[in-house]
Amino acid sequence: MKLRLARRAVGDAVVVAVEGELDLFTAPFLRDEVRDAIKLDSPRLVLDLTALSFMDSSGLSVLIEAWRLATAEGGGVCLAAPQGPVARILRTTGLDRRIKVYPDVGSAVGEI
């Protein structure tokens, strides 16, 4: 398994669970899923990163694009439960200061 995505509505937000590895080869799949989620479901997007084991700069660019698209539509993006290496790259790049990070999906949905 390289990357698995699952989308669901929670209240008036949409949650996309991201599982596996987010890199140059898998980032386009998440980019398409995020675009569809924002356009078809809600501009209030929570990315559940609980099961994301790896993310490189390609993944970071998808997160930034998601944030730009959602905010342009009057919504926003939150990240839920990034683990170990993924949390570190968010901190190292400072992306966790632009896109809010929450310990779990429930708290992210409540704040977005």
C-alpha positions as CSV (number, residue, x, y, z in Angstrom):
1,M,0.0,0.0,0.0
2,K,1.4,3.3,-1.1
3,L,-1.5,5.7,-0.4
4,R,-5.1,5.2,0.6
5,L,-7.6,8.0,0.9
6,A,-11.1,8.0,2.4
7,R,-13.5,11.0,2.4
8,R,-16.5,11.5,4.7
9,A,-18.7,14.4,5.8
10,V,-18.7,15.3,9.5
11,G,-21.2,18.0,10.3
12,D,-20.6,20.8,7.7
13,A,-17.0,19.8,7.2
14,V,-15.4,17.2,5.1
15,V,-12.7,14.9,6.4
16,V,-10.1,13.2,4.2
17,A,-8.2,10.4,5.9
18,V,-4.7,10.0,4.4
19,E,-3.0,6.7,4.9
20,G,0.5,5.5,3.8
21,E,3.1,7.6,2.0
22,L,2.7,11.0,0.5
23,D,5.4,11.7,-2.1
24,L,6.0,12.8,-5.6
25,F,4.1,9.8,-7.0
26,T,1.1,9.8,-4.7
27,A,0.7,13.6,-4.2
28,P,-1.4,14.0,-7.4
29,F,-4.0,11.6,-6.0
30,L,-4.4,13.6,-2.8
31,R,-4.5,16.9,-4.8
32,D,-7.4,15.6,-6.9
33,E,-9.2,14.3,-3.8
34,V,-8.8,17.6,-2.0
35,R,-10.0,19.6,-5.0
36,D,-13.1,17.4,-5.3
37,A,-13.8,17.5,-1.5
38,I,-13.7,21.3,-1.4
39,K,-15.7,21.8,-4.6
40,L,-18.3,19.1,-4.1
41,D,-18.6,18.7,-0.3
42,S,-17.4,21.7,1.8
43,P,-14.6,24.3,1.8
44,R,-14.1,23.3,5.5
45,L,-11.6,20.6,5.2
46,V,-9.9,18.4,7.8
47,L,-7.0,16.2,6.7
48,D,-6.8,13.2,9.1
49,L,-3.1,12.4,9.1
50,T,-3.2,9.7,11.8
51,A,-2.1,6.9,9.4
52,L,0.2,9.0,7.2
53,S,3.7,7.5,7.7
54,F,5.7,9.7,5.3
55,M,5.5,13.1,3.6
56,D,8.0,14.9,1.4
57,S,7.9,18.3,-0.2
58,S,5.4,17.2,-2.8
59,G,3.0,16.5,0.0
60,L,3.6,19.8,1.6
61,S,2.8,21.6,-1.6
62,V,-0.6,19.7,-1.7
63,L,-1.3,20.9,1.8
64,I,-0.5,24.5,0.8
65,E,-2.7,24.3,-2.3
66,A,-5.5,22.8,-0.2
67,W,-5.3,25.7,2.2
68,R,-5.3,28.3,-0.6
69,L,-8.3,26.7,-2.4
70,A,-10.3,26.3,0.8
71,T,-9.7,29.8,2.0
72,A,-10.6,31.2,-1.5
73,E,-13.9,29.4,-1.1
74,G,-14.5,30.9,2.3
75,G,-13.5,27.9,4.3
76,G,-10.2,26.6,5.7
77,V,-8.0,23.6,6.3
78,C,-7.0,21.9,9.6
79,L,-4.7,18.9,10.1
80,A,-5.5,16.2,12.6
81,A,-3.1,13.9,14.4
82,P,0.1,14.0,12.4
83,Q,2.5,11.4,13.7
84,G,6.3,11.4,14.3
85,P,8.1,12.2,11.1
86,V,5.1,14.0,9.5
87,A,4.6,16.2,12.6
88,R,8.4,17.1,12.5
89,I,8.3,18.2,8.9
90,L,5.3,20.4,9.6
91,R,7.2,22.0,12.5
92,T,10.5,22.3,10.6
93,T,8.9,24.0,7.6
94,G,6.7,26.2,9.8
95,L,3.6,25.0,8.0
96,D,2.0,24.2,11.4
97,R,1.9,28.0,11.9
98,R,-0.2,28.6,8.8
99,I,-2.4,25.5,8.9
100,K,-3.7,24.6,12.4
101,V,-2.8,21.2,13.7
102,Y,-5.1,19.4,16.2
103,P,-4.6,16.2,18.2
104,D,-7.6,14.4,16.7
105,V,-10.3,14.8,14.1
106,G,-13.0,15.7,16.6
107,S,-11.2,18.7,17.9
108,A,-10.2,19.8,14.3
109,V,-13.9,19.6,13.1
110,G,-15.0,21.6,16.1
111,E,-12.6,24.4,15.4
112,I,-12.7,24.8,11.6
